[in-house]
């Protein structure tokens, strides 16, 4: 991973707000996975970059076997799933081990995005899927440090910006563009769920009032116009299927 300092410490997120947001996200993730997987209770799933496992633990009751992977140790907190401490770019799993891999806002934190996606391809079974959610490099407000235009800048300048604003010691994230994701994922069959999620937020985010408010006008946009704006939205959700 690009930086092994514990996630919540790096970005100063409030724990109560962070934990509450995990509940919103896991509901969306499960609804999407149930649409894509015929027999979830027979499936083996890996949550790469699971951090403290607040999403991972919700998966246990829905899948046959759940593995959480993170570069940081999880300490002595009781776990209902198998935890493996490892770098996502070099996973200690055999080829074709998993039916599902979860990459929920982790791609931007690794040292080599292509290596991570190559590892996902390797450990997925044929026809297995990867749930990929990732923020947009071109969105004005960088989502981790909440600084405008931060992800647009060269790394050295971005790190200076972070230090001057007292948000951290350096900027090590690499947010992708829509086109770089498509290029790196070319071995997979890709389904972009972003337009569908924007058109039906009440289906996937019923308990997230802030997101419902931000997306309430999206459903009225004509489909061709909505698709034109997809490369510019704050984040995307894809399903990558191993062909």
Secondary structure, DSSP 8 states (H G I E B T S, - for coil): ----S-HHHHHT--HHHHHHHHHHHHHHHHHHHHHH-S-GGG-EEEEET-TT-TTHHHHTTTSSEEEEEESS--TT---SSEEEE--TTS----TT-EEEEEEES-GGGSS-HHHHHHHHHHHEEEEEEEEEEEE-TTSSB-TTT--BTGGGS-HHHHHHHHHHTTS-S--------HHHHHHHTTTEEEEE-HHHHHH-HHHH-TT-HHHHHHTTTGGGS-HHHHHHHGGGSSEEEEEEEE-
